Amino acid sequence: MNMNIPFDTLDFARKLASAGVPPAQAEQQSKLLADVLGKSVAFPSDLNTLERNTPRSLRHRNSSSKAA
């Protein structure tokens, strides 16, 4: 599942530029950060889907080993 995170790349690039980062570099950094955030964040719905799709036998085995 791919959900968007509210991330204002233009605002971020402007803040980097105002802190002294060259504008072209600030723009690239903001694009890269937006890309990483879009691919690496797990949302509760992602975790629920993963749990639903995990075989019951595997879930039971993992909870049993934690109790030991």
N, C-alpha and C positions, 0 to 999 in steps of 0.2 A: 504494500500500500504506500502510495507516495502522496504526502500532504505538503502543502506549502507552509512555510514559516514566514510570518510577516517580517521581512527584512528589507529595509530601504537602502538599496545599494548606492543610490545617488547621495543620500544624506551621509552614509558612511564614508564614501569617497571624499566628500567635501570636508568632513571632520579630519580625515587623514591629511588632506591637502593643507588645511588650516594649521595642522600641527607640524608642517614642514615637509611632508612627503611629496615628492614631485607628482603633479596631477595624473600623468600617464600611469605611474606606478600605483597611485591610490585607486584609480579606476580598476586596474587589473586585480589588485588585492580584494576589492569589494566584490568583484565577479567571482573570484575563486572562493571566497568565504561563503557567498550565497550558494555556490555549487556544493561545497562540503556540507553545509547545513541541510541542504535539500536531500542529501544522500545518506547522512550518518545519524540522523535523529530518529529514535524509536518513539512512537506515540502509544498511549494506552491501547488504542484500537489495534495497533500492530501486535502488541504483546498478547492481547486477547485472541487474535487470529492465530498466532503461533501456538498458544496453549490449546485451542480447539483442534488444531491440526497435528498436535503431538499425540502419538499413539498412547492409549490409556496404559498399556503395559509398561511403557517407558516412564510415564509420569509416576506410576506406582513404585517402580524400582528406585527412582531417584528419591522419593519421599521416604522409603524404607531405609535407604543408606544414610540419610541425614539423621534418623532417629537413633542409629547405632552408635 
